[in-house]
Amino acid sequence: MALSQSDLIRLLESLRSSDGIELIRAIAERMVQELIEAEATVQIGAEWNEHTPSRTTVRNGHREKVLTTLAGDLDLEIPKVRTGSFFPSLLERRRRIDQALYAVIMEAYVHGVSTRSVDDLVKALGGDSGISKSEVSRICGALDEPLTAFRTRPLDHVRFPYVYLDATYCKARVNHQIVSQAVVVATGITEDGGREVLGLMVGDSESEAFWKEFLRSLRERGLSGVRLVITDQHSGLVAAVHKVMLGAAWQRCRVHFLRNVFGVIDRDSGEMVAATIRTIFTQPTADLVRTQLDTVADMLGTQFPKVKAMLLDAKEDLTAFADFPPRHWKKIQSTNPLERINREIKRRTDVVQVFPNPPALERLVTAVLSEMHDEWIAFPRRYLPEGSMDKLYPERPESVPALPNTPNTPTS
């Protein structure tokens, strides 16, 4: 569409009054607009108010479109047509500049960058108008498909003898109120000694019903071969483990147990009591582990009767690890491996502070865990030593398919 005389005069006046950067932006805006109009004319088969045998439809106004470029934001108008649709190829959403910009925004989101910081980042990239919260959410919605696939992937490719469960809390808006949301996470050690993220779920609280739903979802996805579940003593979690993870023993995290002990003794005695209790977990055999617990309970009982009662009540749960290979003991006595993961989740989510809704929180946490999982798989490093896992599954029927790096023969 050719410029009229009045259009040329207005453009010339605007260019005269502009500085260098604004001049480049104005020229770019005009050029892109003309290219859009020319492409629309080709598709329609006629100019404005032109009647030709090749006309396929008619124009029906315009809709506004802001194009972010290195020259600044260009305010464009996209022609609308009465039948069919038109979108200029010049602004195709898959063009490289959009891909790069969206990738930066999504990467920033995954790394816990706040919306305000993302807005500043977009401006630095040439987007003078920045980006709104709704636009960030729309762009990050593109992450949902791969993250959902990760969160719901099958777990039947290998057995997981050890499973760790724990929760952390983050803030999100629910029904126009800011509330705490429980983020529960499960990781597992495979039968060949590797590590994997098993799953996560976001909910209102760590109730027994919520934990049962989560554990059943892991079972439905194929989680099998579980010999020991390591958790803290949260009542809802423990009840769910006993009801859903049938056939698996339960190990009470010794670190959480010590924290509970500190709550019933004076601060000055804390280090002495902790050092004494730790001797339980350094014994070389299962019998000596349980004997040492009784000895420690008697030693501390005179001065700290509550600690003695706590030790004797928790004896079976604190020493469940002793029924497994000694080379595994240090790694299965506590939820420390999962605590480190939770700290990383908090580091990322603390930047956002309050999530707009629980799905947004779930999206970011899933992205963080997916990133960790990929690192564990891409750079395999045995979490438990090779050759120490065979004792967990002494029976291996001939009918069982061969697993990666393992022979398909019974273990003697």
C-alpha positions in Angstrom: 0.0 0.0 0.0 1.6 3.3 -1.2 1.9 6.2 1.3 -0.3 9.2 0.6 1.1 12.7 0.5 -0.2 13.5 4.0 1.3 10.2 5.3 4.7 11.2 3.9 4.6 14.6 5.4 3.7 13.3 8.9 6.5 10.7 8.6 9.0 13.3 7.6 8.0 15.6 10.5 8.3 12.7 13.0 11.7 11.8 11.7 13.0 15.4 11.9 11.9 15.6 15.6 13.4 12.2 16.6 16.8 11.4 18.0 19.0 8.8 16.4 17.6 5.8 18.2 14.0 6.9 17.8 14.7 7.6 14.1 15.8 4.0 13.6 12.8 2.7 15.4 10.3 4.8 13.4 11.9 3.8 10.1 11.8 0.1 11.1 8.2 0.4 12.2 7.1 1.9 8.9 9.0 -0.6 6.8 7.6 -3.6 8.7 4.1 -2.2 8.5 4.4 -1.7 4.7 5.7 -5.3 4.3 2.8 -6.6 6.3 0.3 -4.7 4.1 2.0 -5.9 0.9 1.7 -9.5 2.1 -1.9 -9.0 2.9 -2.6 -7.6 -0.5 -1.0 -10.7 -2.1 -3.1 -13.1 0.0 -6.3 -11.2 -0.5 -5.7 -10.6 -4.2 -6.5 -6.9 -4.2 -5.5 -3.5 -2.8 -7.8 -1.4 -0.6 -11.2 -0.9 -2.3 -9.9 -2.7 -5.4 -12.3 -5.1 -7.1 -10.5 -7.8 -9.1 -11.4 -11.3 -10.3 -8.6 -12.8 -8.1 -10.0 -11.3 -4.8 -10.5 -14.1 -2.3 -11.8 -12.1 0.7 -12.0 -8.6 2.0 -10.2 -6.6 4.7 -12.0 -6.3 8.0 -10.0 -3.7 10.0 -6.8 -4.3 12.0 -5.6 -5.6 15.3 -2.7 -4.2 17.2 0.6 -6.1 17.6 3.8 -5.0 19.5 6.9 -6.4 18.0 10.0 -6.5 20.2 13.2 -5.9 18.3 16.7 -4.6 19.0 15.6 -1.3 17.7 12.8 -1.1 20.3 9.1 -2.0 20.4 7.4 -1.5 17.1 3.6 -0.7 17.2 2.2 -2.6 14.3 -1.3 -3.3 12.9 -2.2 -6.7 11.5 -4.9 -6.7 8.8 -7.9 -8.8 9.6 -9.9 -10.6 6.9 -13.6 -11.4 6.8 -13.1 -15.0 5.8 -10.1 -17.2 6.6 -7.2 -15.9 8.5 -4.0 -13.9 8.0 -0.8 -13.7 9.9 2.3 -12.2 8.3 5.2 -14.6 7.7 7.5 -11.8 8.8 6.1 -12.1 12.3 5.9 -15.9 12.4 6.1 -16.9 16.0 8.9 -19.4 15.3 11.3 -16.8 14.1 14.7 -16.9 15.8 14.4 -13.6 17.7 11.1 -14.8 19.4 12.6 -18.2 20.1 15.7 -16.7 21.8 13.6 -14.2 23.8 11.1 -16.9 25.0 14.0 -19.2 25.9 15.6 -16.5 28.0 12.3 -15.8 29.8 11.6 -19.5 30.4 15.2 -20.1 31.6 15.0 -17.1 33.9 11.7 -18.5 35.3 13.2 -22.0 35.8 16.1 -20.5 37.8 13.7 -18.7 40.1 14.1 -15.1 38.7 11.3 -12.9 39.8 8.8 -11.4 37.4 10.2 -7.9 38.0 13.7 -9.1 37.1 12.3 -10.8 34.0 10.7 -7.5 33.1 14.0 -5.7 33.4 15.7 -8.5 31.4 13.2 -8.1 28.5 13.8 -4.3 28.5 17.5 -4.9 28.3 16.9 -7.1 25.3 15.2 -4.2 23.5 11.6 -4.6 24.7 10.8 -1.1 25.9 7.4 -2.1 27.2 8.8 -5.0 29.2 6.6 -8.0 29.8 3.5 -8.5 32.0 2.9 -11.2 34.5 0.3 -12.7 32.3 2.8 -12.9 29.4 5.3 -14.6 31.6 2.7 -17.2 32.6 1.7 -17.7 28.9 5.3 -18.2 27.8 6.1 -20.5 30.7 3.0 -22.5 30.0 5.0 -23.9 27.1 7.0 -25.8 29.7 4.0 -27.7 31.0 4.0 -30.5 28.4 7.6 -31.7 28.9 7.4 -31.2 32.7 4.1 -33.1 33.0 5.7 -35.9 30.9 8.6 -36.0 33.4 6.3 -35.9 36.5 4.1 -38.7 35.2 6.7 -40.9 33.4 6.6 -44.7 34.1 8.8 -46.0 36.8 8.8 -49.7 35.8 12.1 -49.7 34.0 14.1 -50.7 37.1 13.5 -51.6 40.8 14.1 -49.0 43.6 15.1 -50.7 46.8 15.5 -47.4 48.7 13.0 -44.6 48.6 13.3 -41.2 50.3 10.3 -39.0 51.2 10.2 -35.5 52.6 8.3 -32.2 52.2 9.1 -28.5 52.2 6.7 -25.6 52.3 6.3 -22.6 49.9 3.8 -19.7 49.7 1.1 -19.5 47.0 -2.2 -17.7 46.5 -5.3 -19.9 47.0 -8.8 -18.3 46.9 -7.3 -14.8 47.0 -5.3 -15.7 50.2 -1.6 -16.4 50.7 -1.2 -19.8 52.2 1.5 -22.4 52.7 1.6 -25.3 50.3 3.3 -28.6 51.0 5.7 -29.7 48.3 6.3 -33.4 48.8 9.2 -35.1 46.9 10.3 -38.7 46.4 13.7 -39.8 45.2 15.0 -43.4 44.9 18.1 -45.4 44.6 18.0 -47.9 41.8 19.0 -51.6 42.1 22.3 -50.8 40.2 23.2 -48.0 42.7 22.1 -44.9 40.7 19.7 -42.2 41.7 16.5 -40.9 40.2 13.8 -38.3 41.1 10.6 -40.3 41.4 8.0 -37.6 41.7 6.5 -34.7 43.5 3.1 -33.3 44.4 1.8 -29.9 45.8 -1.0 -29.9 48.3 -2.5 -28.0 51.3 -0.9 -30.1 54.0 1.0 -33.3 54.8 -2.2 -35.2 55.8 -2.3 -39.0 55.6 -4.8 -38.8 52.8 -2.5 -36.6 50.8 0.6 -38.8 51.3 -1.5 -41.9 50.4 -2.5 -40.3 47.2 1.1 -39.4 46.3 2.4 -42.9 47.2 -0.3 -44.6 45.3 0.5 -42.5 42.2 4.1 -43.7 42.4 2.8 -47.3 42.6 0.5 -46.8 39.6 3.4 -45.5 37.6 5.3 -48.7 38.2 7.4 -48.2 41.4 8.4 -51.6 42.6 11.0 -53.5 44.5 11.0 -51.1 47.5 12.8 -52.6 50.5 13.2 -49.5 52.8 11.5 -46.1 53.0 13.4 -43.4 54.7 11.4 -40.4 56.1 10.9 -38.3 59.2 8.3 -39.1 61.8 5.4 -37.0 60.5 2.4 -39.0 61.6 0.5 -38.7 58.3 3.5 -39.7 56.3 4.3 -42.7 58.5 0.7 -44.0 58.4 0.6 -43.7 54.6 3.9 -45.6 54.2 2.6 -48.5 56.3 -0.6 -48.7 54.4 0.6 -48.2 50.8 4.3 -49.4 50.8 3.4 -52.9 51.8 6.4 -55.2 52.3 8.8 -52.3 52.8 10.5 -51.5 56.1 10.5 -47.9 57.5 13.6 -46.1 58.6 13.1 -43.1 60.9 15.6 -40.3 59.9 18.2 -40.1 62.7 18.8 -36.4 62.0 15.2 -35.6 62.6 15.2 -37.8 65.7 18.2 -35.8 67.2 16.2 -32.6 66.6 13.4 -34.0 68.6 15.8 -35.0 71.4 17.1 -31.4 71.5 13.6 -30.3 72.3 13.5 -32.2 75.7 17.0 -31.3 77.0 18.9 -28.2 77.9 21.0 -26.5 75.3 24.3 -27.0 77.2 23.9 -30.8 77.1 23.0 -31.0 73.5 26.4 -31.8 72.0 27.2 -34.5 74.6 23.8 -36.2 74.1 24.1 -36.0 70.4 27.6 -37.5 70.4 26.5 -40.3 72.6 23.5 -41.2 70.4 25.7 -41.1 67.2 27.7 -44.0 68.6 24.7 -46.2 67.8 25.1 -45.7 64.1 28.8 -46.4 64.0 28.7 -50.0 65.1 29.9 -52.7 62.6 27.0 -55.2 62.9 23.3 -55.2 63.3 23.4 -56.9 66.7 25.9 -54.4 68.0 23.8 -51.5 66.7 20.8 -52.6 68.7 22.8 -53.5 71.7 24.5 -50.0 71.7 21.0 -48.3 71.6 20.1 -50.1 74.8 23.4 -49.1 76.3 23.1 -45.5 75.3 19.5 -45.4 76.6 20.7 -46.7 80.0 23.7 -44.2 80.0 21.5 -41.2 79.4 18.5 -42.4 81.4 19.6 -41.2 84.8 20.0 -37.6 83.7 17.6 -37.5 80.8 14.7 -40.0 81.4 12.7 -38.5 78.5 15.6 -39.2 76.1 15.8 -42.9 77.3 12.1 -43.3 76.7 12.4 -41.8 73.2 15.3 -44.1 72.3 13.5 -47.3 73.5 10.2 -46.3 71.8 12.0 -45.6 68.5 14.4 -48.6 68.6 12.9 -50.6 65.8 12.4 -47.6 63.5 15.8 -46.0 64.2 17.7 -49.3 63.6 15.8 -50.6 60.5 18.8 -49.8 58.4 20.9 -52.4 60.2 19.0 -55.2 58.3 20.5 -54.0 55.0 24.1 -54.3 53.6 26.6 -52.4 55.9 28.1 -50.6 52.9 24.7 -48.8 52.5 24.2 -47.8 56.1 25.5 -44.2 56.0 23.3 -43.4 53.1 20.1 -44.9 54.4 20.1 -43.7 58.0 18.6 -40.3 57.2 16.9 -38.2 54.7 20.0 -35.9 54.3 20.2 -36.5 50.5 16.6 -35.2 50.1 17.2 -32.4 52.5 19.9 -31.0 50.1 17.4 -31.2 47.3 14.8 -29.3 49.4 17.4 -26.6 50.1 17.9 -26.2 46.3 14.1 -26.0 45.8 13.9 -23.3 48.5 16.8 -21.4 47.0 14.9 -21.2 43.7 11.4 -20.6 45.0 12.5 -18.0 47.6 13.2 -15.6 44.8 9.6 -15.7 43.7 8.4 -15.6 47.3 4.6 -15.9 46.6 3.4 -17.9 43.7 0.2 -16.8 41.9 -1.3 -20.3 42.2 -0.3 -23.9 43.2 0.2 -25.0 39.5 2.8 -22.2 39.1 4.6 -23.6 42.1 4.4 -27.1 40.8 5.8 -26.0 37.5 8.9 -24.4 38.9 9.6 -27.2 41.4 9.2 -29.8 38.6 11.6 -27.9 36.4 14.2 -27.8 39.3 13.8 -31.5 39.9 13.9 -32.4 36.2 17.1 -30.5 35.9 18.7 -32.5 38.8 17.4 -35.8 37.4 18.8 -35.1 34.0 22.2 -34.4 35.6 22.1 -37.7 37.5 21.2 -39.6 34.3 23.6 -37.7 31.9 26.6 -38.0 34.3 26.0 -41.3 36.0 27.7 -41.7 39.3 26.9 -44.6 41.6 25.3 -43.4 44.8 25.9 -46.9 46.3 28.9 -49.1 45.4 28.8 -51.6 42.6 28.5 -55.2 43.8 26.7 -54.2 47.1 23.2 -54.2 45.6 22.9 -57.9 44.8 22.1 -58.9 48.4 18.8 -56.9 48.2 17.3 -59.2 45.6 18.7 -62.7 46.2 16.0 -64.1 44.0 15.9 -63.2 40.3 13.8 -65.6 38.2 14.9 -66.5 34.7 11.7 -64.9 33.4 12.7 -61.4 34.5 14.0 -59.3 31.6 17.6 -58.3 31.8 18.1 -54.9 33.4 20.8 -52.4 32.3 24.3 -53.4 33.5 22.9 -56.5 35.3 23.0 -60.2 34.2 19.7 -62.0 33.7 20.7 -64.9 35.9 19.9 -65.8 39.5 22.4 -64.4 42.1 24.0 -67.0 44.2 
